[in-house]
Amino acid sequence: MRRAVITASATAAGVVLLLSLKPHDPSTAPAISSAGAGSARNTTQDTGQGSTQGSGTGAAGGGAGAGQTLTGSAVNTRYGPVQVKVTMAGGRISKIDVVQYPTRDRRDQEINSSAIPQLNQEALAAQSADIDVVSGATYTSEGYTRSLQSALDQVQK
């Protein structure tokens, strides 16, 4: 009887401790840029809903010297949304910023800290969204290419 009381008390204390733990705040993640400069903080809340269209700002057209910034749609993946912002100069991709990507836990951060620079490098070299998937970051890679393509589709509008 005494063991049952001790076991029940220990179980209740364990449940209370587990319920009192608070997860980290995934809403702040550094934006990863193809230029590698600056480490702006991502202030976009993960609402679980992606936008269906991006927005373009900057000069119209793609003439030499004209800069155009295009934001791709936020693509929901299994681990969270992925969204890119593309800067065009002279009709070419000059810079890619990943403004939203999965950062729910340490593993997401570890995977994406190495995968996103690889994706940026490949997209800049290819000058398109037709790039290879990064091994170990399949969902992020697919979200990245879909968001990048949605941004590039705005150039022709």
N, C-alpha and C positions, 0 to 999 in steps of 0.2 A: 504494500500500500504506500509506503514511504517513497519507494522508487517511482511510482506512478505520479505522485505529486511533484517530485523533483523534475521528472521528465517533462511533464506538462508545463511547469514553470519555465524550464529552459527553452522549450519550443515556443512559448508565448513571447519570451524575451527575444528570441531569434527573429520571429516574425516582425516584431516592433522595430528592431534594428534594420531589417531589410526594407520595411516601408518608409523609414526615415531617410534613406539614401536618396539623393537628388542627382539626376544625370546632368552632365555638362550642357552648356548652351550651344547648340549646333548652328545658331543663327549668325555667328561671327566666324568667318573663315577668310583667310587672305586671298585676294584675287591673284591669279597667276597669269602673268603676261608673257607674250612671246619676246618682248623686248627685255624682260628680266629686270626692268627698272621699277622701283617703287613697290611697296607692299601695302596697297590700299586694303582696307577691311571691307568685307562683304556685309552689307547691312540688310540684305534681302531676307525676309522671313520665309522659311520652308513651309508653305501652306499645303503642299501636296497637289496643287493645281498649277499646271503650266499654262502660259499664255499661248494663244493660237497664232499670234502673229508678232513679229518683231517690229522695231521702229528704226527708221533711218534718220540721221541728222547730218548736217554738214552741207557742203556744196553739192549741187545737183550735177550729174554728169560725172565722167571719169577722166577729164582732161588732165594733161600734165600739170602738176603743181596743185591740183584740186584735191582736197582731202575730204573723205566721206567716211563717217562712222555709222556702221550698221549693227543693230542688235538682233541676234537670232532669237527664235522662240525658245522658251524654257522647255526642255524635253524631260519628262518624268521618266526616271529609270527605277529599277528595283530598289536602289539604295538612296535615291534622292534625285532632285532635278539637276540638269546640266544646261548652262546657257553661256554663249560666247558673244563677244563684241568684236567686230572686225573693223579695222581701219584700212581704207583703200586709198592709194595714192597713185595717180597715173594709170588707173585701170588695173592695178596689181594689189595684192594683199601685202600691206606693209607691216601690220601688227595685229596680233590676236590676243585679246584679254578674255580669260575665262572668269566670268563674274559670279557664276553659281555652279557649285559642284558638291557631290556628297562629302560631308564631314561629320557624319553622325558619331563615329567613334575613332579611336586611334588607328585602327586598321584601314578605314576609309582614307584618313589623312595620309597614312604611309603610302598606300597604293597611289593616290592621286598626286602626291608631291613628286613622284617620279614619272607617272603616266602622262600628266598634262603637259609638261615641257616637251616630252617626246611627240605628243600629238601636235603641239604648236609647231615644232620644228618640221615635222612631216608636211603639215598643211602649208607652211610657208614655202617649202621646197616644191611641193606639187602645185601650188597656187590654185587649189581646189579642195573639195571635201572628199575626193576620191583617195583616201589614205588607208593604210593598214590598221587593224585593231591592235592595241598594245596587249600583249599577253599578260593575263592576271587582272586586267582592267577592262574586260569586255563590255560591261554595261556602261561604264563611263565613256569608253571609246565610241560606242554606238550613239549615245546621247550627244556627244561632242560633234560627231559628223553630221547628225541630223540638224542640230542647232546651227552649225557652220553653214550647211547647205541652205537653211532657211534665211540666213543673213545674206548669203551670196545671191539668192534668188531675188532679193530686193534691188540689186544693182540694175537689173534689166527692166525694172518697172518705171 
